[in-house]
């Protein structure tokens, strides 16, 4: 796990992560760790997850395209967060069995 980020570094981390997130295309997904790596912060996947958790519910950012390294939804099954993410991913063509993304029919 990466070292704690403070003030300026945290602002840079957040802006970079949200920039990369905004560019994840429709029908695609990315892992927390890969998003951190592409933002220039390898090893900060957990912090990406914390940042995703803090996004407002009405955000226009495609937070739902971020999944864990096993291509699974990280929310516990049948929770509000899980159901919202599952619905958004299914609208983009993903088939989800349990919490695992198995196939994107649109690709």
Protein Blocks (a to p, Z undefined) as FASTA:
>chain_A
ZZddehjlmmmmmmmmmmmmmmmcghiacdfklmmmmnopghilmmmmmmmmmpcfkbcb
fkklpccfkopafbdghiaklmmmmmmmmmnopacehjacfbdfkZZ
